[in-house]
Amino acid sequence: MERRKFLTGTALAGAGAATVLATPALSQGREKLTMVTAWGRGAAGVWDAAQHFADSVGAISDGTLEIELKAQGELVSGLPAVFDAVTSGQADMYHAADYYYVGQHPAMAFFTAVPFGMVPAELFNWYYHMGGHELHREVGEELGLVSFLGGNTGPQAGGWFRKEINSAADFNGLKFRMPGLGGAALGKLGASVQTLPGGEIYQALASGALDGTEWIGPWADETAGFQEITKFYYTSGFHEPGAGLSVATNADRFNGLSATHQKIIEIASAETNLWSLHQFLANNSEALERLKAGGVKTLEFPDDVWDAFGAASKEVMDENMDDPLFAKTSESMQNAMRLSNDWNTLSSVAYARQRTRVIG
């Protein structure tokens, strides 16, 4: 018997039995999904988002849908293996940053972050109300996934460096960890770019295998301990102004679930998306103060470096426009970002400026 027919038959049998015996019907309707993650167990913020999602699914479903979490190295090791495990059916779903998988499809970048892209509010506007989610599903159809946003780190820092960055030339030959299209842009400036799981960054930085790294922001970076190695911290980056995290399920496995369990995954993902963003935002300011008190020097890139980031980023984006789905997703995102920014500039930005002027 085919697996999908078996699952459907089981569900129908359970529905019929519910009129007689409630407990066996509930038992027959239970599902357990194995979720692999891109994160080490306990990694600040990102592991929390995966755990929160799993807990929410269990609570909303009253225990009928269980998510078994597997950290990096527990079932599979390495970022590519997370994707491969889910698309091959070795695992049922993943929690990761989709831009780790631009090699599988370049449009995956948009559901984490692209250089000079969206801040969180703009990303959420696009995703939930301006076509972003539908495009996420369309990309997923090509890869055998059903995906939802399931976390957001907020604006990410420019990163940690062994020395100050005074010009774009300082990136030439620099061994730097940065995934996604932002990393490709740094490569245009001559950097030797690497993509490492979070749990491998500290050792690579300490050993000299890396000259610098970005990770997330003050709270997660402090927890990772990068301030023990270098004290130059650039607090604003071009690459991830509001990085999304994703819950992605093997499409066959997802389609074999009941409509109720499918909806629970969608709702728990959206709730985790909001919860995760504000966990990062709530912790970053105090963590930054601790870093500064410990001798970390916070810096901003010079304007000419930002200009170089912009030129390199445009080159990277243009190189991917030959892919029709990438171009379609880019156009959708750019239109949504413009519309969101037009109103935000006239409302929230103007208000913040006046609030600072009036009350300090």
Helices and strands as residue ranges (DSSP letters): H 3-17, H 22-28, E 31-37, H 46-60, E 65-70, H 79-88, E 93-96, G 98-101, G 106-111, H 120-129, H 132-143, E 145-152, E 159-161, G 168-171, E 175-177, H 180-188, E 192-194, H 198-207, E 212-213, H 218-224, G 226-228, E 232-234, E 244-250, H 251-255, H 259-293, E 297-299, H 303-319, H 324-344, I 345-349, H 350-359
